Amino acid sequence: MEIVTIAHVVLHRLGSAQGGGFGRHKSIAITKEVVDDAPETLRELIVSIAEKNGESREALSGLILERGRGPTQNHVVFNIQGPSTSYTQPYSECTTFTALKAGTRYFKLEEIDT
């Protein structure tokens, strides 16, 4: 068993980075093990997931971390606006947490104040 970092990523507007306007966008949620919870690591994970679902890396070049947006310390928001469209919903949100990995299973850990 080992202690790992898990990222739960929600992409709200898959397809909008390429200038799809307000049309129908796909929304997906994926949970992955990551090496750390650094914003750069999480951004790369989001770009990778988006690419696998049809977005181009070039269209995601403007994906930025929005500071001060999100409910907790372990929650980050990445956003990108379309070429001629401004969205109120962020492109992606990511929550990280520590987990215990046992084989292929993960168990969420929570620190207990003593």
Secondary structure as GFF3:
##gff-version 3
##sequence-region A 1 114
A	DSSP	beta_strand	2	14	.	.	.	ID=ss1
A	DSSP	beta_strand	26	34	.	.	.	ID=ss2
A	DSSP	alpha_helix	39	52	.	.	.	ID=ss3
A	DSSP	beta_strand	64	66	.	.	.	ID=ss4
A	DSSP	beta_strand	75	79	.	.	.	ID=ss5
A	DSSP	beta_strand	92	102	.	.	.	ID=ss6
A	DSSP	beta_strand	105	108	.	.	.	ID=ss7
###
